[in-house]
Amino acid sequence: MRLSTRLRQMLDEPDIIVLPGAYDALSARLAERAGFNACFTTGFGFAATVLGMPDFGLLTMSETLDRVRHVVRTLTVPLVADMDTGYGNALNTVRTVRECVSLGVAGIILEDQEWPKKCGHFEGKRVIPAEEQAAKLRAAADARGDDDLVIIGRTDARAPLGLEEAIRRGKLYRDSGADIVFVEAPQSIDELKAVAAAIPDTPLFANMIEGGKTPLLSSAELQDLGYKMVVYPLSALFSAAKAVEDTYKTLFADKSTAKRQDAMVGFEQFEEMIGVPEWQALEAQYVVE
């Protein structure tokens, strides 16, 4: 079964789909090991780890797809990939979708920001005309062909144009081919409820960023509000950044990492995490006596 088909089936199951955010192949592998049945690649995380820069549209499509390729090969569960704006107009979106299908991506997010885009919780976002985004979503739906790729139509209109316009766009994007509607950055629980009330009988997507514009809720709370899919895109990245910074500070101050060992995995444990035993077993099949 294609993983896109599996993700589409999950939309009909009762539980909310929880997506941990992965910023590279290792973090994706750890997410699956933790028990998650789907995963997400974060454009914010790619920009931060690849370029050491903010999510300001600085990462190209090819750079993003290269990272997604490695993540897909690491996982055995469906991957939802952040594909920003589709990297241009409807034709660029067609190519983006075709590339994702060929890689085995199960779902993608396509947003309506002007390019270069910004993180959905940054200030200064601008959006394209709703009808232009609707056309891009129709192109995306056509471009996936007979694949079950799940298309998540995202609008960033809440900040520049208000919640009412964001909801209007969400409905339009649903009618234009989006399987899931994603109104980015509601600013209160009441706004989350308003989105759910205004767009019934449609799978809804929520984005939970620690310190972001939307209240940080549990997946159970969001399910109760009527949401079907939730991503925690930066939790692992923020955790890793703190751990790495603390380790480097200790090394610089103490000239040793001895005090940080309890905060680290052991060498053998890490070997197991990255699949060393499996690769050793494979290597043994080709040993020349």
N, C-alpha and C positions, 0 to 999 in steps of 0.2 A: 504494500500500500504506500502511495506517495505520502510524504509528511504533510503536504498541503491538504490532502484528503483527510488525514487524521485531524488536523487543526480544524477543518470545517466541521467534522463530526463533533468535536469538542464544543462547538457553539450550540449544539442541540442537547448537550448534557446539562444536568442541573447546576453544577458548581461553577462559580466564577473561575475564569482562567487567570492564573497569577503568573506574570512574567518577571523573572529576575533579570536585571540588566547586566549584560556582559560587555566588557570593553576589549576583550581579546579572547583567543581560543582557550587559554588556561582558565579564565574566570567562567567561561561557558561550560567547560568540563566540570568545574567545581559545582556549578549550579545544578547540572544534571545529577551529579553524585549526591547532592543534598536531597534529591527526591523530586525536583520540579519536573513536570511533564511537558513543559515548553520553555522557551528562552527568548531573549530579546537582545539585539545589538543596538547600542546607543551611539548616535552620532556625536553627542556631547563627549562621551567617553573616548571614541576614536580620535576626535580632534585633540583632546587633552593628552592622550597617551602616544599618539603618532607624531603630533606636531608640537605638543606642549603649549597649545594655543586654545583660545576660547572657541565655542561653537558659533562662529560668525560666518559660516559658509566658506571657510578656507580650505576644507577638504574636498577634493574632486570626486566625481563619480567613480573613476577607476581606482582611486585610493580606497574609497569606501568598499567597493566590491571586492578588492583584494583581501581586505580584512574579513569581510563576510564569508568569502570562500573558505578561509581557514576555519572559521567557526562552524560552518555547515558540516565540514568534514569531521569535526571533533564530536558532534552531537549525534545522538540517535533519536532525539525528540524534535518536534517542530520548532523552527526558528522564525520569529517575526523580526524583520529588519527595518530599521529606520532609513528610509530612502529620501529623506528631506523633501524637496519639491519635485522630485523626478529629474532634477538637474536641467530644467529648461522648459520648453513648451510641450505641446502634446506629442510631437515627434520624439523629443528627448525622453519623454515619459515612456513611450512605446519601447524604445531601446532599453531603458532601465528595467522595465517589467520583463522583457524577454531575457535579459541577462540574469535576473533573479530566478526566473523559472528554470533556466538552464543549470543554475547552481543548485537547485533543490530547495530554495527558500520557500517557507510555507505561507508566510504572510508579509505584507509590506505596509508601511505608513507613507501616505502622500499628503503633503500639507499645502496650504494655499498662501504661504508667504511669498513676497517678492524675493528674487535671488539677487544678491546673497542673503540667505536667511539668517535668523538668530535663534538661539535656544528659546523655547516657548515661555520661559520664565524670566527672560531678560527684558529690559525696557527697549523701546524704539522699534518695535516690530511694525512691518507694513505688509498688507495683503493685496493680492491681485484681485481683479473683479471676480465675483462668485461664478459667473457664467463661464469665464475662462477656465477656472478650476474644474467646473462641471464637465467641460469638454475634455480636459486632461484625464478625468476619472473614466469617462466613456472610452477614451483611447486605451487606458490601462486595462479595462475590462475586456476589450477586444484583443489586446496584445497577449493576454495570458492564454488564449486559445482554449484547448481542452484541459488545461491544468486547473486544479482547484485552488490556486493561489488566492488567499484571503486578502482583500483590499480594504484598508482602513483609511477612511477619508477624514483628514484632520483639518480643522479650521482654527486659525490663530486670531480670529476677528474680535474675540472678547475684549482684548486690551485696546485696540485702536478704534473699534466701531461699536462696542457694547454687546451685552449678552443677547439681546433680542436679535441682532443681526447674526451673531454666531449661531444661534438656534436656527434661524432661517437658512443659513448656509448648511448646517448639518442636515436638515431635511432635504435640501437640494442635492447634496452630495450622495445621500442615500438613494435618491431617485435617479441619480446619474451613474450608478454602478458600484458604489461603496458598500461592502458587506457589513461594515461596522462604522459607526459614527464616533468621532473623537473631537469634542469641543475642548480645546486646550485652555488650561489655566483659569477655571472658575475660581472665584475669590472667596467663597464661603460654602458652607454645607447647604445653605438655602439655594445657592446657585447650582450646586450639583443636583439638588432635588428638582429645580426648575428645568434643567436640561432633560432629566429623566421623564418628567411629567409631559414635556412638550414633544418628545420624540419617543412615543411608546412603541412597543412591538418591534423595536430595532435594537440589535446588540450595541451597547454603548461601551466606550473605552475611557478609562481614567488614568491619569498620570500622577504618581505620588513621588514628589521630590522633597527630601528633607530640607527645610528652609525655603521652599518655593512658595508660590502665590496661593496654591490650593491647600486647604487643611489636610494634614497627614492622617489618613484613615486606614483602618485595617481592611483586608480584602473582604472579610465577613461583613463589615459595616457597609462597604460599597455594594456588595451583593444585595444587601437589604434595601439599599437605595435604588436598585434596579440596573446596576452595571454588570456587564458580562465579562469584561477583560480589564485587568489592571496591570500596569507596569510600575516597578520600583527601579528606575533606570540607573540611578547613581549611587545606590546604597553601598554596593561593593566597591565602587571607585572611591567614594569618600572614605570608606573604611581602610582601603589599601593605602590611600594617600597619607592618612594619619599614621598608620603603622610604619610606613617607609620613612616618613619624616622623623618620627620618634626614634627609629633605629639609627638613622644618620646622625641625629643630634647626639645620641648616646655615644656613637663611635667617635665623633669629633671631640666630644668633651672628655671621654674616658680613655680614648685610644684603644678601646676594646668593645666588643658586643656581648660580653659575658652577662651583663645585667638584663639583656633583652632576650635571652634564650627561651625563657618561659613564654614569650610572646610569639615564638616562631614554631613552625612545624619542624620535625626532625628530618634528617637527610633521608632516612629510609621511608618515612611517611610521604615525603615529597616525591620520591621515586615511584611510589605506588600511585600517587595522584596523577602523574604524567604518563603512566602506563609502561614503566620500565620493565616489569616482569613479562608483559605481553610481547614487547619488542625483543627481549632476551630469548623468549621461547621461539619467536619467529627466526631470530638469528641462528638458533641452534639447528634449525631445519636445513641450513645451507652451509654448515661447517664442513670444510674439506679436510678429511682425515689424512 
